[in-house]
Amino acid sequence: MAVKQTAIALAAGLIFGAGLAVSGMADPQRVQAFLDLFGAWDPTLAFVMGGAMIPMAIAWVVQRRMAAPVAASRFDLPGTNRIDPRLAIGALVFGAGWGIGGLCPGPAIADLAIAPAPAAMFIAAMLAGMAVHRFAIR
C-alpha cells in the first residue's frame, strides 16, 4: 500500500473512531439498549445512523463525479446490488452477533483503547468467524 493510501486510511480510521467515541457507539451497552425495544429502549443509535447518511450521501454524489479515487487507480465498488440468500443470511448472522455482543468490527477495534480485554475477545471471535467463512466457501 502506498504512503498516500496508508495516510488516508489512517485519517479515515481516526475520524471514524473519534466519531464512535464521541457518539458513544463504542459502548456495547448503548447498542444493546437500542435493540431492547421492550425494555429501556435508547433511540440514540437511530439518530447516529441517520446522521451518518448525510456525509455518505455527499460522498456518493462526489464519487459519481470523479474519474478515479484520490489514492487508487480505480474505485472498488460492489458489482451488484442484488439481495440474495447469501447476503441475507450474512446480514442475519452479523445482526445476531451485533445484538448479542453489542459490538461490530469498527467499535470493537475502537474499544481496544477503552476496554481491551472484552474487545480483544470479540476481535478474536470475529477473526475466527472470518477464517471459518473463508474455509467454508472454498
Secondary structure, 3 states (H helix, E strand, C coil): CCHHHHHHHHHHHHHHHHHHHHHCCCCHHHHHHHHCCCCCCCCHHHHHHHHHHHHHHHHHHHHHHCCCCCCCCCCCCCCCCCCCHHHHHHHHHHHHHHHHHCCCHHHHHHHCCCCHHHHHHHHHHHHHHHHHHHHHCC
